[in-house]
Amino acid sequence: MPDWEKRFRAPRVSLPDWAEDAPDRSLFVSNATGTYELYAWDRATGEQRQVTDRANGTTDGVLSPDGEWIWWFNDTDGDEFGVWMRRPFLGGDGADEPAVAGLEPSYPAGLALARDGRMSVVGRSTDEEGSTIHVVRSPGADPVEIYRHRESAGVGDLSHDGSLIAVEHTEHGDAMHSALRVVRPDGSTVAELDDTEGGTVELGLEVLGFAPVEGDTRLLVGHQRRGRWEPMVWDVASGEETDLAVELPGDVSAEWYPDGSALLIEHSFEARSELFRYAFAAGELIEVETPAGSVSGATARPDGSVEYLWSSAAEPPVVRSTTGGVVLDPPGMKAPASVPVQDVWVEGPGGRVHALVQKPADASGPLPTVFEVHGGPTWHDSDAFAAGPAAWVDHGYAVVRVNYRGSTGYGREWTDALKHRVGLIELEDIAAVREWAVTSGLADPDRIVLAGGSWGGYLTLLGIGTQPDAWALGLAAVPVADYVTAYHDEMEALKAMDRTLLGGTPEEVPERFEASSPLTYVDAVKAPVYISAGVNDPRCPIQQVDNYVERLKARDAVHEVYRYDAGHGSLVVGERIKQVRLELDFAARHLR
């Protein structure tokens, strides 16, 4: 078995979640069976048990605060539309049951469970209803709707005593910048916080969590008031806001230590991340030592230790603890290492663009090069382990990943730059890095591949149409291909995002949708195109992909299409390997 395939097949685990009032009970995700599923872990006995077993996998799960129940989201073959189920932590045959009676299937929009094991707060989203939030006072009780709005909204958190519910909403119509409302379980309002009002620039807020202390009305909130994400404490009873003024460059997030006396700070800057402890009494930051690379999640345990999921581009992910050693080490083969990334900064039309470059060890250019474009768009590539780019490196390619305008991690202005000229802005930055790759001698200009999934797949199809002479191949996974049809067919939350990005609906701003749609430029495509798409995808639905493919067929353009029975990607390891193998084969056949 080649190393690139071992990286996909090697068992891996997520950062374990643990029950607030039963910290020895944990829940994690693993691909140990060849499909990503939920697993229960009793730390006291060491027992690990697979909780879910579905053909297309399961990753959405929540452990109740008392540790008695595991909630998991039951959709159909990756369509993200379904209902919450639950089963006892201790298991049992035939133990799965509907978690909430009386709620029809929907897209999930947040879930919060009370510490008494009885009350639950369920967020839902449907095309017909918009966003709704329901309170269920006890198992089997009828759900009571406490919130409804046409725009996107969701459950943020439930206070420690179950008396307050934090809601993130976009009632103002800007899906990229949420406001906050705190309500009682009967739906009555306690407090509001909205940074989108009264300014020339709209700023976002996010719920980071209520203080884990009985009767404590402090809510940890993420804000953008200083041009990047950082935390503050908002007392929803008094209205007092405490700015923590964490003086670190880049984005800062936080969560509470279990006793509420300190915060675990996660700092993300220039594609790396690190951890700190912020003690309220001293008002100072103390570094939590982690290796150089990326922390993909961290949690503070009751004993004060910190567990975190770490990796780098060269080293596979591992769950570690500050007490020393590995917390959770799955049995079986280990993923082979890859090569480290190199940082490149390139002047672009909107400012300096950060790119991460990997190439075969000791290789000299010019090399065949894959521009692997990240999805989102509100995401960023980091110095973290990724089996896909490593597979290209193993086959002799250089890989370039660009954190274009619209990416997170470089300040609010960089993320919010995507307005109206959607897609075209990102491609300007990618083109600038492509020019560097050629002039620096890294990339062979005749063998540069544009590739990506989701939003990266969208940029791939848009790029080979608007920059047809720049790219030798296009490899697009689960892409937006026909923006107008995609808008009408996609899930409601993404409709709201598209209205924010483009300034309206296809009927209100048709010229913007046309300018940003790959279908507009399909007749200019020169490069061979490979497209993969899930037939149940609610984010980039299949019909709009078919519309694009029909236009390729009509002009006998070189293309291949692979459709698979899943949603926005696959949770089945064998399916992921198949898709990568198809892309590698397509490139080998069509690059000279």
C-alpha positions in Angstrom: 0.0 0.0 0.0 1.5 3.4 -1.0 2.2 6.0 1.7 -0.4 8.4 0.3 -3.2 5.8 0.8 -1.9 4.9 4.3 -2.4 8.5 5.3 -6.1 8.2 4.6 -6.5 4.7 6.0 -4.6 5.1 9.2 -7.0 5.3 12.2 -7.4 8.8 13.6 -9.6 10.4 16.3 -11.1 13.8 17.0 -10.5 15.7 20.2 -12.7 14.0 22.8 -15.6 15.9 24.2 -16.4 15.2 27.8 -19.5 15.5 30.0 -19.5 18.6 32.2 -20.8 16.7 35.3 -19.3 13.3 34.5 -15.8 14.2 33.1 -14.7 10.5 32.8 -17.4 10.1 30.1 -16.3 11.2 26.6 -17.4 11.2 23.0 -15.1 11.3 19.9 -15.2 10.6 16.2 -12.9 8.0 14.5 -12.5 6.4 11.2 -11.3 3.1 12.7 -13.8 1.0 10.8 -13.2 2.7 7.5 -16.1 5.1 8.1 -16.2 8.2 10.4 -18.5 7.3 13.3 -19.1 8.4 16.9 -17.5 6.5 19.8 -18.1 6.5 23.5 -15.1 6.4 25.9 -15.3 5.6 29.6 -12.0 7.0 30.9 -12.5 5.3 34.3 -12.6 1.8 32.8 -10.8 2.5 29.6 -13.7 1.0 27.6 -14.3 2.4 24.1 -17.5 1.6 22.2 -18.8 2.5 18.7 -22.0 4.4 19.0 -23.2 4.9 15.4 -22.9 2.6 12.4 -24.3 4.0 9.2 -23.3 3.4 5.6 -22.3 7.0 5.0 -21.0 7.8 8.5 -21.9 10.1 11.4 -19.9 13.0 12.9 -22.5 15.2 14.6 -22.9 14.2 18.2 -23.4 15.8 21.6 -22.8 14.3 25.1 -25.3 15.4 27.7 -23.8 17.3 30.7 -24.7 14.5 33.1 -23.0 12.0 30.8 -26.1 9.7 30.6 -27.0 10.3 26.9 -25.4 10.7 23.5 -27.4 12.7 21.0 -26.5 12.2 17.3 -27.9 13.8 14.1 -29.7 11.3 11.8 -29.7 12.6 8.2 -30.0 10.6 5.0 -26.8 9.7 3.1 -25.1 13.1 3.9 -28.0 15.4 2.9 -27.7 17.2 6.4 -31.5 17.1 6.7 -32.9 15.0 9.6 -33.7 14.7 13.3 -31.8 14.3 16.5 -31.6 10.7 17.9 -30.3 9.7 21.3 -29.1 6.6 23.1 -27.8 5.9 26.6 -24.0 6.3 27.1 -23.9 2.8 28.4 -25.5 1.5 25.1 -27.7 -1.5 24.8 -29.3 -3.2 21.8 -31.9 -1.2 20.0 -31.3 1.8 22.2 -31.6 4.6 19.7 -34.7 6.7 20.0 -35.9 10.0 18.7 -34.5 12.6 21.0 -37.4 15.1 20.5 -40.9 14.0 19.6 -43.0 16.3 17.4 -40.3 18.1 15.4 -40.2 17.4 11.7 -36.8 16.9 9.9 -34.7 20.0 9.3 -31.2 21.3 8.9 -29.6 21.6 12.4 -29.1 25.1 13.8 -27.6 24.4 17.2 -28.3 22.3 20.2 -28.0 22.9 24.0 -28.7 20.4 26.7 -29.5 21.2 30.4 -27.4 19.8 33.2 -30.5 18.3 34.9 -30.8 15.8 31.9 -34.3 17.0 31.1 -34.5 20.3 29.2 -33.2 20.6 25.7 -33.0 23.6 23.3 -33.1 22.7 19.6 -32.3 25.0 16.7 -33.8 24.2 13.2 -33.6 25.6 9.7 -35.9 24.8 6.8 -36.6 26.4 3.4 -40.2 26.9 4.4 -39.9 28.1 8.0 -36.5 29.8 8.1 -35.0 29.5 11.5 -36.8 28.3 14.6 -35.8 27.4 18.1 -37.7 25.1 20.3 -37.5 24.3 24.1 -38.4 20.8 25.3 -38.9 20.9 29.1 -38.5 17.1 29.6 -38.0 14.0 27.6 -41.3 13.2 25.8 -42.8 16.7 26.4 -44.1 18.6 23.4 -41.5 21.1 22.0 -42.4 24.8 22.4 -41.3 27.2 19.8 -39.7 30.3 21.3 -38.1 31.9 18.3 -38.8 32.2 14.5 -37.3 34.4 11.8 -36.8 34.2 8.1 -33.1 34.9 8.3 -30.4 32.6 9.7 -30.3 32.0 13.5 -29.2 29.3 15.9 -28.7 28.2 19.5 -25.5 29.5 20.9 -25.5 28.1 24.5 -27.5 27.4 27.6 -26.5 28.9 31.0 -25.2 26.6 33.7 -28.5 26.7 35.6 -30.6 26.4 32.4 -32.3 29.7 32.9 -30.8 31.6 30.0 -30.4 30.8 26.3 -28.0 32.6 24.0 -29.1 33.0 20.4 -27.0 34.0 17.4 -29.1 35.7 14.7 -28.9 37.7 11.5 -32.3 39.4 11.6 -30.6 42.5 10.1 -29.9 40.5 6.9 -26.1 40.2 7.0 -25.3 36.5 7.2 -21.6 37.1 7.9 -22.1 39.2 11.0 -24.3 37.8 13.7 -26.0 39.7 16.6 -26.8 38.1 20.0 -29.9 37.8 22.0 -30.3 36.2 25.4 -33.7 34.9 26.2 -35.4 32.9 28.9 -36.8 29.4 28.2 -40.2 31.0 27.6 -38.7 33.1 24.9 -38.8 36.5 26.7 -35.8 38.7 26.1 -33.2 39.3 28.7 -30.5 41.2 26.8 -29.4 42.2 23.3 -26.0 42.8 21.8 -25.7 44.0 18.2 -22.5 45.4 16.7 -24.1 45.8 13.2 -26.0 48.9 14.3 -24.9 52.6 14.2 -21.6 52.1 12.4 -20.4 52.4 8.8 -18.8 48.9 9.1 -20.8 45.9 10.3 -19.1 43.8 12.9 -19.9 40.3 14.0 -20.4 38.6 17.3 -20.4 35.0 18.3 -21.3 33.0 21.4 -18.3 31.3 23.1 -20.2 30.0 26.1 -21.8 30.9 29.4 -19.7 30.7 32.6 -19.7 27.2 34.0 -20.8 28.4 37.4 -24.3 28.2 39.1 -26.1 31.5 38.9 -23.3 33.2 36.9 -24.8 35.4 34.2 -21.5 36.1 32.4 -21.4 35.1 28.7 -18.1 34.8 26.8 -18.5 36.5 23.5 -16.3 36.8 20.4 -16.2 40.2 18.8 -14.5 42.2 15.9 -14.4 45.7 17.4 -10.6 46.0 16.9 -10.4 44.5 13.4 -10.0 40.8 14.3 -11.8 38.2 16.4 -11.1 38.4 20.1 -13.0 37.5 23.3 -14.8 39.7 25.9 -17.1 38.9 28.8 -20.6 40.2 28.8 -22.7 40.1 32.0 -26.2 39.7 30.5 -27.9 40.6 33.8 -26.1 43.9 34.4 -25.1 44.7 30.8 -21.4 45.2 31.8 -18.9 44.4 29.1 -15.3 43.5 30.1 -12.8 43.8 27.3 -9.9 41.3 28.0 -7.6 43.2 25.6 -5.5 40.1 24.8 -2.6 41.7 23.0 -1.8 39.1 20.4 -1.7 39.5 16.6 -4.2 37.6 14.6 -7.5 36.0 15.7 -8.1 35.0 19.3 -10.8 32.6 20.6 -11.5 31.3 24.1 -13.4 28.9 26.3 -13.8 28.7 30.0 -11.8 26.6 32.4 -14.3 24.4 34.3 -14.2 26.5 37.5 -14.8 29.7 35.7 -11.6 31.4 37.1 -9.7 31.5 33.8 -10.0 31.2 30.0 -8.2 28.8 27.6 -7.1 31.1 24.8 -6.6 29.8 21.3 -4.5 32.2 19.1 -4.4 31.8 15.3 -1.8 33.8 13.4 -0.3 33.4 9.9 -1.5 29.7 9.5 -0.3 28.5 12.9 -1.9 28.4 16.3 -1.0 28.3 20.0 -2.6 28.2 23.4 -2.6 30.4 26.5 -4.2 30.5 29.9 -5.8 33.8 30.9 -6.4 34.2 34.6 -9.0 36.8 35.6 -7.5 37.5 39.0 -4.0 38.3 37.6 -5.2 39.6 34.2 -2.3 38.0 32.5 -1.5 35.5 29.8 0.5 32.3 30.5 1.5 30.2 27.5 0.4 26.6 27.3 3.3 24.9 25.6 2.5 23.2 22.3 4.7 22.2 19.4 4.9 24.5 16.4 2.1 23.8 14.0 -1.7 23.9 14.4 -4.0 23.2 17.2 -7.4 22.1 15.8 -9.2 22.1 19.1 -8.5 22.3 22.8 -10.3 21.8 26.1 -9.5 22.5 29.7 -10.1 19.5 32.1 -11.3 19.8 35.7 -7.8 19.1 37.0 -6.5 22.1 35.2 -4.8 20.2 32.4 -5.4 20.9 28.8 -6.1 18.4 26.0 -5.6 19.4 22.4 -5.6 18.1 18.9 -2.3 19.0 17.2 -0.7 18.4 13.8 1.6 20.0 11.3 1.9 19.7 7.6 4.7 17.1 8.1 3.3 15.3 11.2 0.0 13.5 11.5 -2.6 14.6 14.1 -2.4 13.5 17.7 -4.5 14.2 20.8 -2.1 15.4 23.5 -2.3 16.6 27.1 -0.2 19.2 29.0 0.2 16.5 31.7 2.5 14.7 29.1 1.9 12.0 26.5 -0.9 11.1 24.1 -4.5 11.1 25.4 -6.1 8.9 22.9 -4.0 6.7 20.5 -6.1 4.6 18.1 -4.7 1.1 17.3 -3.5 0.1 13.9 -1.2 1.5 11.3 0.2 5.0 11.7 0.0 7.7 9.0 3.4 8.2 7.3 4.8 11.7 7.7 4.9 14.2 4.8 7.0 17.3 4.1 6.8 20.6 5.9 5.3 23.7 4.4 7.2 26.8 3.4 5.7 30.3 3.9 5.5 32.6 0.9 4.2 36.2 0.9 3.2 37.8 -2.4 2.1 41.3 -3.2 -1.5 41.1 -4.5 -4.0 43.7 -5.7 -5.6 43.8 -2.2 -2.5 43.5 -0.1 0.1 40.8 0.8 -1.2 37.3 0.2 0.0 34.4 2.3 0.6 31.0 0.6 1.8 27.7 1.9 4.1 25.6 -0.3 5.1 22.0 -0.2 7.3 20.1 -2.6 9.0 16.7 -2.8 12.1 16.6 -0.6 15.3 17.7 -2.5 13.2 18.5 -5.6 14.2 21.4 -7.8 11.9 23.2 -10.2 10.2 23.9 -12.4 7.8 21.2 -11.1 4.2 20.2 -12.1 2.3 22.2 -9.5 -1.2 21.9 -7.9 -2.9 25.0 -6.6 -5.1 23.4 -4.0 -7.7 26.0 -3.1 -9.5 25.9 0.2 -13.2 25.9 0.7 -15.3 28.2 2.9 -14.7 30.9 1.8 -14.5 31.8 5.5 -11.7 29.4 6.2 -8.0 29.2 5.8 -5.2 26.7 5.1 -2.8 26.2 7.9 0.3 24.3 8.9 -1.8 21.2 9.6 -1.6 17.7 8.3 -3.7 17.0 5.2 -3.6 13.7 3.3 -4.7 15.2 0.0 -1.9 17.6 -0.6 0.6 15.0 0.7 -0.6 12.6 -2.0 0.3 15.1 -4.7 3.7 15.6 -3.2 4.3 11.9 -3.2 3.6 11.9 -6.9 6.2 14.5 -7.7 4.1 17.7 -7.6 4.6 20.9 -5.8 1.5 22.0 -3.9 0.5 25.7 -3.3 -2.3 26.7 -1.0 -3.4 30.3 -1.0 -5.2 32.2 1.8 -6.9 34.6 -0.6 -9.0 37.6 0.4 -12.1 36.1 2.1 -10.0 33.8 4.2 -10.1 33.9 8.0 -7.1 34.4 10.2 -5.8 37.7 8.7 -8.2 40.2 10.2 -11.7 41.4 9.5 -11.0 43.5 6.5 -9.3 40.6 4.7 -12.3 38.3 5.4 -14.9 40.9 4.6 -13.3 41.8 1.3 -15.6 39.4 -0.6 -18.4 41.6 -1.6 -20.2 41.7 -5.0 -17.3 40.6 -7.2 -17.4 37.2 -5.5 -15.0 34.6 -6.9 -13.2 37.1 -9.1 -11.5 38.8 -6.0 -10.1 35.5 -4.8 -8.8 34.6 -8.2 -6.9 37.8 -8.4 -4.9 36.7 -5.4 -4.4 33.2 -6.7 -3.2 34.7 -10.0 -0.6 36.8 -8.1 0.7 33.7 -6.3 0.7 31.8 -9.6 2.9 34.5 -11.1 5.3 34.1 -8.2 5.4 30.3 -8.5 6.4 30.6 -12.2 9.0 33.5 -11.9 10.6 31.9 -8.8 11.2 28.7 -10.7 9.0 26.5 -8.6 6.2 25.8 -11.1 6.3 24.7 -14.7 3.9 27.2 -16.4 2.6 24.5 -18.8 1.8 22.1 -16.0 -0.1 24.0 -13.3 -3.3 22.5 -12.0 -6.1 24.4 -10.4 -8.0 22.2 -7.8 -10.2 22.4 -4.8 -13.4 21.3 -3.1 -16.6 23.2 -2.2 -15.8 26.9 -2.5 -12.4 25.8 -3.8 -14.2 23.7 -6.4 -16.2 26.8 -7.3 -13.0 28.9 -7.7 -11.5 26.1 -9.8 -14.4 26.2 -12.4 -14.5 30.0 -12.3 -10.7 30.2 -12.7 -10.4 27.9 -15.7 -13.1 30.0 -17.4 -11.9 33.5 -16.6 -8.2 32.6 -16.8 -8.2 29.9 -19.5 -4.5 30.3 -20.4 -3.2 30.0 -16.8 -4.3 26.5 -16.0 -3.4 23.2 -17.6 -6.1 21.2 -15.7 -9.1 21.8 -13.5 -10.1 19.4 -10.7 -13.3 20.5 -9.0 -14.9 18.6 -6.1 -18.5 19.4 -4.9 -18.4 22.8 -6.7 -20.7 25.6 -7.4 -20.9 25.5 -11.1 -24.1 27.4 -12.0 -24.5 30.1 -9.4 -28.2 30.9 -10.1 -29.4 27.3 -10.0 -27.2 26.6 -7.0 -28.8 29.5 -5.1 -32.4 28.3 -5.7 -31.6 24.7 -4.8 -29.2 25.1 -1.8 -30.0 25.0 1.9 -31.6 28.2 3.4 -28.5 29.2 5.4 -26.4 29.3 2.3 -29.0 31.3 0.4 -28.6 33.9 3.2 -24.8 33.9 2.8 -25.1 34.4 -0.9 -27.5 37.3 -0.5 -24.9 38.9 1.8 -21.9 38.2 -0.5 -23.6 39.4 -3.7 -25.9 42.0 -2.2 -29.2 40.3 -3.1 -31.0 37.5 -4.9 -30.4 36.5 -8.5 -33.6 38.4 -9.4 -32.4 41.5 -7.6 -28.7 41.6 -8.8 -28.7 39.3 -11.9 -25.5 41.0 -13.2 -23.5 40.0 -10.1 -24.6 36.4 -10.2 -23.8 36.2 -13.9 -20.3 37.7 -13.4 -19.6 35.3 -10.5 -21.0 32.1 -12.1 -18.6 29.6 -13.7 -21.4 28.7 -16.2 -21.0 32.2 -17.7 -17.5 31.4 -18.8 -17.8 27.7 -19.7 -17.4 28.2 -23.4 -13.9 29.8 -22.7 -12.6 26.7 -20.9 -9.5 25.2 -22.6 -8.2 22.9 -19.9 -9.4 19.3 -19.4 -11.9 19.3 -16.4 -12.6 16.7 -13.8 -15.6 17.1 -11.6 -16.8 15.0 -8.6 -20.1 15.6 -6.9 -22.3 14.1 -4.3 -25.9 13.4 -5.5 -27.3 14.3 -2.0 -25.3 17.5 -1.6 -27.5 20.3 0.0 -24.7 22.9 -0.3 -23.6 22.5 -3.9 -26.6 20.6 -5.3 -26.2 18.2 -8.2 -28.6 19.9 -10.8 -26.4 22.9 -11.1 -23.4 20.7 -11.7 -25.3 18.8 -14.4 -26.1 22.1 -16.1 -22.4 23.0 -16.3 -21.5 19.5 -17.5 -24.1 19.6 -20.3 -22.5 22.8 -21.6 -19.1 21.1 -21.6 -20.6 18.1 -23.5 -22.3 20.4 -26.1 -18.9 21.7 -27.2 -17.0 18.4 -26.9 -14.8 19.8 -24.2 -12.4 17.3 -22.5 -14.0 16.4 -19.2 -14.9 13.6 -16.8 -17.6 13.5 -14.1 -17.8 11.3 -11.1 -21.0 11.2 -9.1 -21.2 9.4 -5.8 -24.0 8.5 -3.3 -23.3 11.0 -0.5 -23.6 14.7 0.3 -21.0 17.4 0.5 -18.0 15.0 0.5 -17.8 11.5 1.9 -17.2 10.1 5.4 -16.2 6.8 4.0 -12.4 6.3 3.8 -12.5 4.0 0.8 -14.6 6.5 -1.1 -12.2 9.3 -0.3 -9.2 7.3 -1.6 -11.1 6.4 -4.8 -11.7 10.1 -5.5 -8.1 11.1 -4.9 -7.0 8.2 -7.1 -9.3 9.4 -9.9 -7.8 12.9 -9.7 -4.2 11.6 -9.7 -5.0 9.4 -12.7 -6.8 12.3 -14.6 -3.7 14.5 -14.1 -1.3 11.8 -15.2 -3.2 11.3 -18.4 -3.7 14.9 -19.3 -0.5 16.7 -18.2 2.3 16.2 -20.7 
